[in-house]
Structures are given as structure tokens and as C-alpha cells.
Amino acid sequence: MVLGKLMKKLLKTTENLTENNRIFMRPEVISLTGFEDDNTAREMADVSVYVPSHKYGIVESIHNLILQEAVDLIMERDGVKL
């Protein structure tokens, strides 16, 4: 599943940034975009989450869903209990 692969990549990025509280490598740039598929943010990013829709609410809702899942996975990885 594409979302699962993206979440693993996001988690790996956070691990690279937080090892011993020091940055060992350039952080990857992740873009969350929609509307036109040839936008600058998408082209500049290492990882691009593109929603092929011209409806603002749809694009924002899908991005929010992805970010919520990323937070849940990071909290689970770090042992945070709610």
C-alpha cells in the first residue's frame, strides 16, 4: 500500500533527525500538495504527497489524514500511551 510505504519513509526521516539529538544528514523535504501536478513544491521535494484534486477541502482532508497517521506511528514508536 502506498500510504504504508510513505509512513515508513516519514518515520525513517524522523529517526535520522533525532538520533542522539544531533542531525547526521540533511533532512528530507516532504511536500503535501494538490491541484496542479507540475507545481514547484512537488518538484523540489524528496518525498511528495500529491492529491490529484482541484477541490481544496478534499486535498486538505487527505493531507490531514496522512499527517494524523504519521503522528500516531511516531507516538507508537516512541512508546507514548494515551
N, C-alpha and C positions, 0 to 999 in steps of 0.2 A: 504494500500500500504506500502511495506517495507520501501521505501525511506522516506515517511511521518513520520513513527514511529521513524526512525533513526534521522530525523531532530528535532523532538520534544525532543528526548533524548539529542541531542547535545545542544539544547537551554537550557534545564534544567540544564545541566552541567555548562554552562556559567553563568546562574543565581546564582547557588550555589557559584561560584567563585567570583562574583562581588558584592554580597550583602554588602553594606556599605564599599566596597573596602577592605574587610577582607576575608580571607579564613576560612570557618567554618568546612570544611570537606576535606578529601583527594580528589583531583580531579580524575575523572575517566580517565583511559588511553584508548585512541581511536587509533586503528591501521588501516591503509589503506594498504592492501596487495593484492597480486595476485600470479600467478604462482602456487606454491605448496600449498595445503590446510592445510598441517600439519607444517606450519612454526612457529618459536618461537614467533615472534611478535604477531601473531594471538592468540596464546595460552596465552600470558601474558596480553592481553588487556581485559578491562572490556567490551568494545564495539568493535567489529571487522567488518570492511567493507572489505569483501573478494571478489575479482573479479576472477571467475574461468576461467582464460585465461592464456596462455603462451606467448601471444603477448604483448610486452612492451607498445606499443602505445595504445592498447585497454585498458589495465589496467590503465595507466596514464590518459587517456581521461575520463574514468568513475570516477576515483577519483577526477579529476578536476571538473567535473560536480557536484558531491556531495559537494565539498568544495565551489563552486560558489553559490549553493543553500543555504548552511549554512550561508554564508556571507550575502546574500540577506535577509534571515529571521531575522538575528541578527540586520541588519540595519533597517528593517521594525519595529521590536520590539522596537528598541531604538528611533524611530521617525526620522531617518535620511532620508532626501529628496534629491534626485539627479535631 
